Amino acid sequence: MIDELAYAGPEHLDPAFVAGFDRKQGYPDPAEDLNALAAQGLDADSTVVDLGTGTGQFALAAARRFGHVTAVDVSPAMLALLRERADDAGLGNLDCVRAGFLWKALALDRIARMLRPGGVLRLRDLIYDFRPAETEEVFRNWFGHAAVDPAEGYTSEDYAEHIRTEHSTFRWLLEPMLAAAGFATATAEFEGRIYGAYTCVKR
């Protein structure tokens, strides 16, 4: 198996980068994802696992709404910051675990095996919603909206590095993988043909 820590991106292992990560990300609001889970029946008795938790913006909000949250990330620096935030907030129902998860098809199979029938997967990632022939056009538009200052957001150089090294998946490849892992897709939303959010139910 691959060494997942080696593929985490060196910046995600750097405490100085992690300290400014939320500002670079733009403080995304987790409410949409929380509401998507609640719409599938999750409540104050439910257990949530946040894979790839990062600095835990979703995990912290989920711990305030659901029964128990396990936040998983491969980066020790990310988890150290999240533990500090959870302690400061008095969230005793949030645990942190350092681990990776092999992506894509194998990870989806492992996630499916973690869930009982009716369990819910909320998947949010860079997912390409276009045909291969449209790649140059879509990427040029994406780069054109990048931040200039790397402290304020992701630059075109950041996007290019992601494309080269992180191998994001086309939608028309991801959806058969979800089905093969035993998931039925309840909702799928896309932004800018680049960012996808899925709500899936384990069959």
Backbone as CSV, one residue per row, in Angstrom:
resi,resn,N_x,N_y,N_z,CA_x,CA_y,CA_z,C_x,C_y,C_z
1,MET,0.840,-1.192,0.000,0.000,0.000,0.000,0.885,1.255,0.000
2,ILE,0.372,2.326,-0.562,1.140,3.564,-0.622,1.281,4.171,0.771
3,ASP,2.333,4.988,0.940,2.525,5.753,2.170,1.673,7.011,2.050
4,GLU,0.524,7.008,2.714,-0.408,8.116,2.530,0.111,9.428,3.097
5,LEU,0.959,9.356,4.122,1.528,10.576,4.670,2.392,11.285,3.638
6,ALA,3.059,10.500,2.782,3.905,11.080,1.753,3.093,11.791,0.683
7,TYR,1.802,11.473,0.594,0.944,12.091,-0.413,0.006,13.135,0.197
8,ALA,0.231,13.489,1.457,-0.660,14.443,2.116,-0.429,15.862,1.640
9,GLY,0.687,16.103,0.950,1.061,17.461,0.602,1.879,18.021,1.745
10,PRO,3.155,18.381,1.516,4.021,18.799,2.623,3.478,19.980,3.405
11,GLU,2.732,20.858,2.735,2.203,22.021,3.453,1.204,21.623,4.525
12,HIS,0.463,20.515,4.314,-0.524,20.090,5.297,0.100,19.492,6.548
13,LEU,1.406,19.240,6.502,2.125,18.713,7.654,2.877,19.814,8.400
14,ASP,2.824,21.027,7.877,3.571,22.164,8.420,2.671,22.964,9.363
15,PRO,3.002,23.025,10.669,2.142,23.756,11.608,1.918,25.219,11.218
16,ALA,2.918,25.856,10.610,2.750,27.262,10.215,1.699,27.387,9.116
17,PHE,1.715,26.474,8.150,0.696,26.495,7.094,-0.675,26.187,7.669
18,VAL,-0.721,25.183,8.540,-1.995,24.768,9.131,-2.630,25.910,9.914
19,ALA,-1.806,26.731,10.574,-2.332,27.847,11.362,-3.098,28.845,10.494
20,GLY,-2.720,28.960,9.216,-3.418,29.881,8.314,-4.337,29.190,7.336
21,PHE,-4.583,27.895,7.540,-5.327,27.089,6.573,-6.765,27.566,6.408
22,ASP,-7.445,27.882,7.513,-8.853,28.273,7.423,-9.014,29.564,6.631
23,ARG,-8.101,30.498,6.841,-8.182,31.752,6.084,-7.998,31.486,4.589
24,LYS,-7.071,30.609,4.258,-6.823,30.266,2.848,-8.032,29.561,2.243
25,GLN,-8.683,28.713,3.038,-9.862,27.989,2.578,-11.074,28.903,2.428
26,GLY,-11.077,30.022,3.123,-12.211,30.942,3.033,-13.320,30.654,4.025
27,TYR,-13.025,29.892,5.095,-14.003,29.611,6.145,-15.327,29.068,5.584
28,PRO,-15.288,27.949,4.879,-16.542,27.400,4.315,-17.535,27.065,5.421
29,ASP,-18.791,27.372,5.166,-19.859,27.141,6.130,-20.286,25.676,6.059
30,PRO,-20.222,24.930,7.172,-20.601,23.519,7.141,-22.107,23.279,7.192
31,ALA,-22.907,24.333,7.258,-24.348,24.168,7.466,-24.998,23.310,6.383
32,GLU,-24.590,23.479,5.134,-25.207,22.709,4.045,-24.989,21.214,4.235
33,ASP,-23.772,20.837,4.631,-23.477,19.419,4.842,-24.205,18.889,6.075
34,LEU,-24.253,19.673,7.138,-24.981,19.254,8.339,-26.458,19.047,8.029
35,ASN,-27.036,19.974,7.267,-28.454,19.865,6.918,-28.718,18.671,6.006
36,ALA,-27.769,18.376,5.119,-27.928,17.217,4.235,-27.962,15.923,5.041
37,LEU,-27.130,15.835,6.064,-27.151,14.647,6.929,-28.441,14.588,7.739
38,ALA,-28.851,15.723,8.286,-30.089,15.754,9.068,-31.296,15.378,8.213
39,ALA,-31.271,15.769,6.938,-32.379,15.436,6.039,-32.489,13.933,5.807
40,GLN,-31.389,13.212,6.038,-31.403,11.749,5.902,-31.684,11.053,7.229
41,GLY,-32.020,11.837,8.259,-32.441,11.245,9.522,-31.426,11.282,10.647
42,LEU,-30.224,11.845,10.431,-29.261,11.914,11.518,-29.723,12.938,12.548
43,ASP,-29.481,12.615,13.831,-29.946,13.492,14.908,-28.976,13.435,16.073
44,ALA,-29.420,13.868,17.233,-28.543,13.968,18.403,-28.062,12.626,18.909
45,ASP,-28.609,11.524,18.416,-28.150,10.193,18.804,-27.201,9.581,17.775
46,SER,-26.926,10.288,16.692,-26.168,9.716,15.576,-24.662,9.874,15.772
47,THR,-23.926,8.957,15.143,-22.464,8.989,15.119,-21.999,9.404,13.733
48,VAL,-21.055,10.346,13.692,-20.529,10.866,12.430,-19.024,10.648,12.402
49,VAL,-18.502,10.192,11.266,-17.062,10.077,11.043,-16.689,11.068,9.948
50,ASP,-15.764,11.981,10.256,-15.330,13.002,9.303,-13.958,12.611,8.770
51,LEU,-13.930,12.033,7.566,-12.683,11.601,6.944,-12.038,12.764,6.197
52,GLY,-10.738,12.981,6.453,-10.065,14.131,5.873,-10.534,15.400,6.548
53,THR,-10.532,15.410,7.874,-11.158,16.487,8.638,-10.431,17.817,8.541
54,GLY,-9.130,17.795,8.224,-8.389,19.049,8.180,-8.375,19.722,9.549
55,THR,-8.678,21.000,9.593,-8.702,21.725,10.863,-10.022,21.564,11.598
56,GLY,-10.928,20.784,11.028,-12.121,20.383,11.761,-13.290,21.336,11.746
57,GLN,-13.386,22.197,10.745,-14.530,23.118,10.729,-15.851,22.356,10.704
58,PHE,-15.916,21.302,9.888,-17.135,20.495,9.863,-17.270,19.688,11.145
59,ALA,-16.186,19.046,11.579,-16.249,18.170,12.755,-16.708,18.927,13.994
60,LEU,-16.212,20.136,14.203,-16.601,20.933,15.370,-18.093,21.264,15.324
61,ALA,-18.566,21.666,14.135,-19.991,21.985,14.001,-20.847,20.731,14.157
62,ALA,-20.368,19.603,13.626,-21.125,18.358,13.731,-21.212,17.889,15.182
63,ALA,-20.151,18.096,15.955,-20.160,17.676,17.357,-21.161,18.469,18.182
64,ARG,-21.490,19.662,17.728,-22.499,20.469,18.429,-23.917,20.022,18.076
65,ARG,-24.052,19.250,16.994,-25.385,18.892,16.505,-25.700,17.406,16.644
66,PHE,-24.675,16.555,16.518,-24.895,15.114,16.533,-24.275,14.490,17.779
67,GLY,-24.556,13.191,17.976,-24.185,12.548,19.231,-22.697,12.384,19.447
68,HIS,-21.990,11.886,18.441,-20.555,11.664,18.577,-19.890,11.836,17.224
69,VAL,-18.695,12.437,17.223,-17.942,12.661,15.992,-16.535,12.103,16.158
70,THR,-16.100,11.303,15.190,-14.708,10.871,15.093,-14.104,11.594,13.896
71,ALA,-13.093,12.427,14.164,-12.436,13.223,13.121,-11.136,12.532,12.731
72,VAL,-10.985,12.237,11.441,-9.848,11.453,10.947,-9.046,12.287,9.958
73,ASP,-7.729,12.321,10.150,-6.861,12.995,9.176,-5.486,12.362,9.235
74,VAL,-4.758,12.436,8.125,-3.420,11.869,8.064,-2.385,12.834,8.643
75,SER,-2.740,14.110,8.806,-1.783,15.138,9.226,-1.780,15.324,10.743
76,PRO,-0.664,15.052,11.419,-0.592,15.317,12.855,-0.812,16.780,13.199
77,ALA,-0.332,17.696,12.341,-0.485,19.124,12.615,-1.947,19.545,12.571
78,MET,-2.689,19.022,11.611,-4.122,19.330,11.530,-4.842,18.836,12.782
79,LEU,-4.549,17.608,13.193,-5.242,17.034,14.336,-4.869,17.739,15.635
80,ALA,-3.632,18.187,15.759,-3.228,18.910,16.966,-4.042,20.191,17.119
81,LEU,-4.233,20.901,16.006,-5.035,22.126,16.057,-6.484,21.803,16.390
82,LEU,-7.015,20.747,15.798,-8.406,20.381,16.056,-8.610,19.958,17.512
83,ARG,-7.687,19.191,18.057,-7.814,18.795,19.471,-7.853,20.023,20.376
84,GLU,-7.006,20.994,20.075,-6.978,22.224,20.861,-8.317,22.955,20.773
85,ARG,-8.862,23.031,19.574,-10.149,23.715,19.382,-11.281,22.975,20.075
86,ALA,-11.274,21.642,19.993,-12.325,20.857,20.641,-12.255,21.012,22.156
87,ASP,-11.043,21.023,22.702,-10.887,21.211,24.143,-11.367,22.594,24.567
88,ASP,-10.985,23.613,23.800,-11.404,24.982,24.123,-12.923,25.118,24.102
89,ALA,-13.579,24.361,23.202,-15.040,24.437,23.068,-15.759,23.486,24.024
90,GLY,-15.005,22.682,24.772,-15.623,21.735,25.691,-16.396,20.630,25.011
91,LEU,-15.930,20.201,23.839,-16.641,19.172,23.064,-16.073,17.795,23.408
92,GLY,-16.589,17.190,24.431,-16.136,15.882,24.856,-16.590,14.750,23.969
93,ASN,-17.482,15.036,23.039,-17.996,14.000,22.135,-17.263,13.980,20.799
94,LEU,-16.084,14.611,20.729,-15.299,14.634,19.494,-13.957,13.967,19.748
95,ASP,-13.682,12.886,19.023,-12.399,12.185,19.104,-11.626,12.399,17.819
96,CYS,-10.291,12.450,17.933,-9.425,12.599,16.769,-8.612,11.325,16.557
97,VAL,-8.498,10.905,15.312,-7.748,9.700,14.957,-6.842,10.038,13.777
98,ARG,-5.537,9.721,13.905,-4.644,9.942,12.764,-4.624,8.695,11.896
99,ALA,-5.146,8.838,10.697,-5.191,7.731,9.738,-5.470,8.298,8.363
100,GLY,-5.107,7.544,7.357,-5.451,7.899,5.985,-6.546,6.978,5.485
101,PHE,-6.949,7.196,4.255,-7.913,6.281,3.644,-7.636,6.282,2.156
102,LEU,-7.332,5.100,1.636,-6.921,4.992,0.239,-8.067,5.404,-0.680
103,TRP,-7.782,6.260,-1.621,-8.755,6.905,-2.473,-8.532,6.410,-3.876
104,LYS,-9.506,6.049,-4.616,-10.898,6.370,-4.478,-11.733,5.102,-4.222
105,ALA,-11.680,4.137,-5.152,-12.595,3.002,-5.055,-12.398,2.206,-3.772
106,LEU,-11.152,2.000,-3.367,-10.903,1.241,-2.150,-11.432,1.979,-0.930
107,ALA,-11.249,3.295,-0.902,-11.777,4.083,0.216,-13.287,3.979,0.291
108,LEU,-13.957,4.089,-0.840,-15.419,4.012,-0.842,-15.892,2.645,-0.365
109,ASP,-15.168,1.597,-0.754,-15.528,0.257,-0.281,-15.358,0.157,1.231
110,ARG,-14.266,0.718,1.753,-14.027,0.678,3.202,-15.081,1.494,3.950
111,ILE,-15.427,2.643,3.400,-16.458,3.472,4.044,-17.782,2.724,4.065
112,ALA,-18.115,2.085,2.954,-19.375,1.341,2.886,-19.412,0.236,3.928
113,ARG,-18.258,-0.416,4.159,-18.226,-1.490,5.140,-18.315,-0.970,6.573
114,MET,-17.994,0.304,6.772,-18.157,0.914,8.093,-19.617,1.187,8.422
115,LEU,-20.430,1.353,7.385,-21.815,1.785,7.562,-22.773,0.602,7.520
116,ARG,-23.779,0.654,8.343,-24.848,-0.343,8.238,-25.812,0.122,7.142
117,PRO,-26.683,-0.751,6.637,-27.658,-0.327,5.621,-28.463,0.877,6.104
118,GLY,-28.590,1.863,5.226,-29.258,3.105,5.589,-28.309,4.166,6.093
119,GLY,-27.026,3.802,6.353,-26.029,4.790,6.752,-25.782,5.781,5.629
120,VAL,-25.376,6.993,5.994,-25.293,8.094,5.035,-23.835,8.522,4.828
121,LEU,-23.453,8.688,3.568,-22.161,9.256,3.185,-22.414,10.628,2.577
122,ARG,-21.798,11.662,3.149,-21.804,12.996,2.549,-20.397,13.225,2.025
123,LEU,-20.257,13.318,0.725,-18.966,13.420,0.053,-18.854,14.784,-0.612
124,ARG,-17.822,15.544,-0.229,-17.575,16.858,-0.836,-16.107,16.898,-1.244
125,ASP,-15.866,17.200,-2.530,-14.487,17.151,-3.016,-14.406,17.888,-4.348
126,LEU,-13.168,18.054,-4.813,-12.966,18.483,-6.191,-13.303,17.305,-7.093
127,ILE,-14.357,17.467,-7.880,-14.834,16.427,-8.785,-15.138,17.114,-10.110
128,TYR,-14.629,16.573,-11.188,-14.729,17.238,-12.485,-16.027,16.860,-13.191
129,ASP,-16.873,17.843,-13.407,-18.166,17.634,-14.057,-18.109,18.163,-15.493
130,PHE,-17.222,17.559,-16.291,-17.099,17.956,-17.695,-16.437,16.819,-18.461
131,ARG,-16.522,16.906,-19.784,-15.907,15.893,-20.631,-14.407,16.170,-20.766
132,PRO,-13.588,15.150,-20.980,-12.147,15.375,-21.118,-11.801,16.426,-22.168
133,ALA,-12.565,16.484,-23.252,-12.266,17.461,-24.306,-12.457,18.899,-23.831
134,GLU,-13.181,19.104,-22.734,-13.423,20.452,-22.211,-12.415,20.872,-21.142
135,THR,-11.450,20.022,-20.872,-10.545,20.245,-19.747,-9.829,21.584,-19.830
136,GLU,-9.228,21.892,-20.963,-8.448,23.124,-21.079,-9.319,24.354,-20.827
137,GLU,-10.507,24.357,-21.389,-11.415,25.496,-21.218,-11.825,25.667,-19.756
138,VAL,-12.204,24.570,-19.109,-12.661,24.642,-17.718,-11.523,25.066,-16.798
139,PHE,-10.348,24.486,-16.988,-9.217,24.843,-16.125,-8.793,26.291,-16.337
140,ARG,-8.827,26.770,-17.565,-8.459,28.162,-17.815,-9.404,29.100,-17.074
141,ASN,-10.697,28.785,-17.086,-11.673,29.607,-16.365,-11.443,29.523,-14.856
142,TRP,-11.155,28.322,-14.363,-10.893,28.114,-12.933,-9.675,28.920,-12.489
143,PHE,-8.589,28.842,-13.242,-7.372,29.575,-12.906,-7.626,31.086,-12.939
144,GLY,-8.510,31.506,-13.821,-8.793,32.935,-13.942,-9.473,33.522,-12.718
145,HIS,-10.065,32.696,-11.882,-10.728,33.166,-10.664,-9.904,32.875,-9.410
146,ALA,-8.644,32.499,-9.581,-7.791,32.169,-8.441,-7.364,33.432,-7.697
147,ALA,-6.979,33.242,-6.449,-6.466,34.346,-5.640,-5.086,34.757,-6.148
148,VAL,-4.757,36.018,-5.951,-3.421,36.511,-6.300,-2.475,36.330,-5.120
149,ASP,-2.968,36.622,-3.917,-2.176,36.524,-2.695,-2.383,35.140,-2.078
150,PRO,-1.328,34.308,-1.973,-1.509,32.959,-1.424,-1.989,32.946,0.025
151,ALA,-1.818,34.047,0.747,-2.311,34.115,2.125,-3.824,34.278,2.176
152,GLU,-4.410,34.702,1.068,-5.850,34.993,1.037,-6.679,33.938,0.327
153,GLY,-6.036,32.954,-0.286,-6.784,31.924,-0.995,-5.850,31.118,-1.886
154,TYR,-6.452,30.223,-2.645,-5.646,29.366,-3.512,-5.335,30.082,-4.817
155,THR,-4.052,30.074,-5.180,-3.594,30.733,-6.402,-3.688,29.769,-7.580
156,SER,-3.462,30.290,-8.766,-3.465,29.423,-9.944,-2.357,28.381,-9.840
157,GLU,-1.233,28.742,-9.205,-0.153,27.770,-8.997,-0.608,26.655,-8.056
158,ASP,-1.389,27.010,-7.018,-1.932,25.985,-6.120,-2.842,25.024,-6.884
159,TYR,-3.710,25.581,-7.728,-4.615,24.731,-8.503,-3.832,23.800,-9.421
160,ALA,-2.806,24.333,-10.066,-2.004,23.511,-10.977,-1.313,22.384,-10.221
161,GLU,-0.805,22.694,-9.024,-0.156,21.654,-8.216,-1.152,20.574,-7.826
162,HIS,-2.379,20.971,-7.485,-3.403,19.981,-7.152,-3.669,19.061,-8.342
163,ILE,-3.829,19.640,-9.517,-4.126,18.839,-10.709,-3.005,17.839,-10.976
164,ARG,-1.763,18.285,-10.813,-0.610,17.412,-11.092,-0.473,16.278,-10.098
165,THR,-0.820,16.522,-8.828,-0.425,15.580,-7.782,-1.577,14.857,-7.085
166,GLU,-2.798,15.378,-7.134,-3.861,14.789,-6.323,-4.896,13.999,-7.121
167,HIS,-4.840,14.065,-8.424,-5.609,13.159,-9.289,-7.110,13.141,-8.964
168,SER,-7.717,14.301,-8.977,-9.164,14.367,-8.757,-9.899,13.602,-9.854
169,THR,-11.114,13.199,-9.532,-11.853,12.254,-10.362,-12.948,12.936,-11.170
170,PHE,-13.151,12.476,-12.393,-14.293,12.910,-13.176,-15.580,12.326,-12.584
171,ARG,-16.639,13.108,-12.690,-17.934,12.664,-12.171,-18.361,11.334,-12.773
172,TRP,-18.134,11.174,-14.067,-18.591,9.965,-14.745,-17.753,8.742,-14.382
173,LEU,-16.651,8.931,-13.650,-15.917,7.817,-13.071,-16.302,7.590,-11.607
174,LEU,-16.545,8.685,-10.892,-16.867,8.574,-9.469,-18.210,7.887,-9.238
175,GLU,-19.217,8.248,-10.005,-20.561,7.735,-9.730,-20.647,6.210,-9.882
176,PRO,-20.012,5.590,-10.885,-20.001,4.117,-10.893,-19.248,3.510,-9.715
177,MET,-18.208,4.207,-9.216,-17.497,3.707,-8.040,-18.398,3.727,-6.813
178,LEU,-19.181,4.789,-6.665,-20.133,4.851,-5.550,-21.131,3.699,-5.631
179,ALA,-21.654,3.469,-6.829,-22.627,2.387,-7.008,-21.994,1.028,-6.722
180,ALA,-20.761,0.823,-7.202,-20.092,-0.454,-7.002,-19.802,-0.719,-5.526
181,ALA,-19.612,0.359,-4.754,-19.358,0.217,-3.318,-20.640,-0.043,-2.533
182,GLY,-21.788,0.088,-3.195,-23.052,-0.191,-2.526,-23.819,1.028,-2.083
183,PHE,-23.540,2.176,-2.713,-24.236,3.407,-2.362,-25.271,3.787,-3.423
184,ALA,-26.407,4.279,-2.959,-27.389,4.919,-3.835,-27.252,6.422,-3.651
185,THR,-27.187,7.162,-4.744,-27.024,8.612,-4.660,-28.377,9.266,-4.451
186,ALA,-28.499,10.004,-3.338,-29.739,10.728,-3.048,-29.714,12.122,-3.651
187,THR,-28.577,12.820,-3.548,-28.440,14.159,-4.138,-27.032,14.323,-4.677
188,ALA,-26.900,15.172,-5.700,-25.592,15.539,-6.248,-25.673,16.986,-6.705
189,GLU,-24.797,17.830,-6.157,-24.771,19.246,-6.543,-23.355,19.609,-6.962
190,PHE,-23.249,20.488,-7.972,-21.938,20.914,-8.456,-21.863,22.432,-8.542
191,GLU,-20.649,22.937,-8.281,-20.381,24.369,-8.381,-19.220,24.579,-9.339
192,GLY,-19.459,25.353,-10.375,-18.394,25.684,-11.302,-17.807,24.506,-12.052
193,ARG,-18.524,23.400,-12.101,-18.086,22.193,-12.805,-16.806,21.604,-12.220
194,ILE,-16.481,22.029,-10.992,-15.233,21.618,-10.350,-15.488,20.997,-8.984
195,TYR,-16.414,21.578,-8.223,-16.657,21.169,-6.843,-17.975,20.389,-6.760
196,GLY,-17.892,19.177,-6.209,-19.093,18.346,-6.110,-19.427,18.007,-4.684
197,ALA,-20.719,17.849,-4.414,-21.196,17.410,-3.101,-22.265,16.350,-3.324
198,TYR,-22.059,15.172,-2.743,-22.987,14.044,-2.881,-23.526,13.634,-1.523
199,THR,-24.801,13.278,-1.496,-25.390,12.597,-0.359,-25.777,11.201,-0.838
200,CYS,-25.180,10.180,-0.207,-25.395,8.809,-0.630,-25.833,7.965,0.544
201,VAL,-26.624,6.932,0.254,-27.167,6.049,1.288,-26.681,4.634,1.019
202,LYS,-26.158,4.004,2.066,-25.693,2.614,1.939,-26.907,1.695,1.725
203,ARG,-26.856,0.918,0.649,-27.946,0.000,0.342,-27.905,-1.220,1.245
